[in-house]
Amino acid sequence: MDSSTLMYSLDLVCGNGLTLSTEQKAALHTSLLILKRNYKFNRVLFWGKILGIKKDYFIAQGVGEDEMRDRKCLYSFNCMDWHLLPLATEALTAEVAVAARGRFMGEPSHEYQHTVIRHQGEGDNAVEEEVMVKVSEEKRLAVTVFTINNEVAVVPRGAYIKSPNGIVQTNRSFEGLNPTEAGKLNNYLHFSEPKNLKKKSILELADLNPSIDFLDPLIDDIPKEIKIHQTRLCFSSLHLYSFGEPVPAVPSAFCSCLTEVEPDVVFCCCNPSTSRFNVLCILRCFFAHHNYTEWSSELL
Amino acid sequence: MESSTEARADQMQQAACFKAFLLKNSTKTNLNLYDHLVRVLARVMDERPENAVDVIEDLSREVKRNMLLEKQSTLRDAPSTTSSELLAEQQRALFNRWDRGEHEEMETPLPNVTELTFFLEQIGVGLGREEMQRILLALKQLVDMQPLQRCRFWGKILGIEGNYIVAEVEYRDGEEEEEEGVEEMHEDKEKEGEAGEEDELDPLPKSNYKPPTPVPKEPRHSGTNKFTYFVCREPGLPWVRLPDVTPAQITVARQIRKLFTGRLDAPIVSYPPFPGNEANYLRAQIARISAGTQVSPMGFYVFKEEEGEEEEEGARDSVEENPDFEGINVQEIAASPSAWVHHIQHILVQGRCVWVNLAEKTENLQEEDAEEEEKEEEPDEPEPEVGPPLLTPLSEDAEVNNTPPWSTRISSNLISQYAFAFVRSNLWPGAYAYACGKKFENIYIGWGLKFLGEDFTPALPPPPQPEYPSGPEITEALDPTLQEEEALKEAQEEQQAALEDNYAMDAEEEEEEEEEEN
């Protein structure tokens, strides 16, 4: 969620049990402003926190010109000193998936080690080779944050528009979804590079508005175990959960659930309790309230 | 003069008639020409268009169209009630003030949730102040309705479709409604039903499988059933009392991993099969979470001192508050988990807190009919399971996959003078406990699943049972070929011939003998 509205938007998403203490909120308010100036971000979002055994990570995201692609992640332990996270490349993601196990320790230099047996050659020449994969926790953190963003960042349809030159920006005239619309899954889009959009037929594409429907809608997600549920305390709300049964054999992707808080406010949270990353729960929120749009996420 | 006045009156009359004609509504559009002309002329006066005479037809048509447009909006608002409106209706009752005649100044079991909210917020946990306030109101409703001695906000369990707010209560002595009689009745009925089925004409083959004797349930106010739990989906909705937990449910709950749906009557589809529905599963998970994560600062509770029976019973199972508890220094309690102790009994592998010897019980039951057998083979006396005793420090907790089970923290890094300590469970994500001065509290807000540290592998079904013992008499053999058959026939014939020869020989010998005798 936007650092400037953290104070009151946090109250809307703490139904899952996690919130920030007053001290942390105050510290974030101060430090994120400085961060925004130093890194010359357009705006800074508080992304969430990842609980570690010794210490907790607080994650912030700086947004540049392009709302979707131009994002940088930073982490901090004390909500004051921020460190840039490395980029999550595909190779790094694969390494982390192999090596990282268990809970986050809360120590960026902590090394996860895992020995993998790789087969080389074929037939009689096959050689088994033991390869030690080492990944530092900082890299794991980067990959985890990236994967969560990639798989479960969700925005309501129309909140972001794509300009003709390809830049994604917030839609200033977006006023939120009304209660009926908020109950439909095709009104929520994945806020990451579209993967299925190009596979659609021309007939399906004909109905789409190119400036709004440049993302994958949630309704195409697999598995289709999406439940719509309409109550949350103190706000009219709606949860869309897409985490099916925890199927243990398949390392399931991060799953998401969405919540609409009041007709105008939407947030989403996800629970990848069975994911291979062993992150326990993520809370991710989107607010679309009257004239501003922002989103936040929290990871536990 | 008269004629002129008469003529004028006549004209007036005619005009009035004509006006009445103009005012006559059309049967088609329900408009009349008079009003229409008034509107058109009024429009001409307002707009003063150039060459008004040329555009008068257009103006007229436009005026007519505008009239029609107005009539279009006769659609009524579709009454749509959102679920939030329904919920608001139900929650309204929470905010009613019940004015009773007598002011109840007596001690109320209502917990101080406001204080809890404050402390939880300091440690970065909570549901938001407004929700906590509603929960407090809901708990007040519960306390007003039930004769409770103790009530505590246990926590919140999140589910796919809805969440559960859980209250942990203890009834006042003797005022608890008994439900157990009803259950027994049900069992009796089931038995009768079984007996009835047996009378049918064509009896089905009966399985000689005897299920292992179920581990007996722990009675109220002890072990896993020490407290009674009430849940509700949202504050303001009715509180539902959860049934008591049985050891079988706990054992199965340990082997499965299911998210809660939010409906108490939802079936639990799992392997191994869970005995009961979601209400039972919820109760089993609550028992497991309580046993694992209910902790207090060391010294807050002491063992109850019972006269006479010291040292006799190995594990003492009840604790009471220590009146001399002074509170623990924050630095000390934050430094290591050994300053915290469990105050709820550990649940054994059997699914009970107090171990019960199953073998002994079955022996007693079968004593009459199987006394001799017993003498022959004495069943192995099973080793009694022993869990860690009450008030064991957290540092003794077992690690799971190199994950320390608890993380200790301090609420504020900057102002340590007023900070307080809290612990977070790493095995049950969402379980927290804080201690501030003489106060402490436990809370659980989470999905009700235990941390595994690795991918979960469900229990595999047992290998299929063989239908019959496989042996040579039922093993299918190859059919003999023609040659083999003929060979066998020849061999048999030879045998036959040999036998016959023998017989003949024997007969001859016998005859000879007889002849000799004669």
Interface residues (C-beta under 8 A of the other chain):
Chain A: D11 L12 C14 G15 N16 G17 L18 T19 L20 S21 T22 E23 Q24 K49 L51 I53 K54 N78 R101 G102 R103 P179 T180 K227 H229 Q230 T231 L233 C234 F235 S236 S237 H239 Y241 F243 E245 P246 P248 A249 P251 N271 S273 T274 R276 N278 L280 C281 L300
Chain B: S80 T82 S83 S84 E85 L87 E121 Q122 I123 G124 V125 G126 L127 G128 R129 E130 E131 R134 K156 L158 I160 E161 G162 N163 R233 E234 P235 R257 K258 L259 G262 N401 N402 T403 P404 S407 S411 S412 N413 L414 I415 R424 N426 P429 G430 I445 G446 W447 L449 F451 G453 E454 D455 F456 T457 P458
